[in-house]
């Protein structure tokens, strides 16, 4: 258990008037948004649902070497791969930016796809605390009080 993270959390003012059980319940209920890689199939499905995939296909006729065709082919190739996509990687950001620039997708559609990288997780899991019960709160409050 990451005792330091729990102690830091329980020092926050919102926990001061809570009982040990209420504090444990509140800590366990706390969630945060984190960025995570997205399955390429999930992104492909979303691109299809938005109509982006159709535009990518239309922009990439065989033998075409103009920039929209190159970006469209690159995007389709990447989405067909069976590995997760880090939407925050500079090369992915650049590819999406180019797709927007060449009207292969709108900024709103790019934002919708980008939002797939937002994942809500329990704060205790993210912080490495694990399950927090009354005993953990009592012990943490003792450490905070110095005794």
Buried (B, 14 or more C-beta within 10 A) or exposed (E): BEEEBBBEBBEEEEBEEBEBEEBBBBBBEBBEEEEBBBEBEBBBBBBEEBEBBEBBEEBBEEEEEEEBBBBBBBBBEBBEEEEBBBBEEEEBBEBBEBBBEBEBBBEEBBEBBBEBBEEEEBBBEBBEBEEBBBEBBEBBBEEBEEE
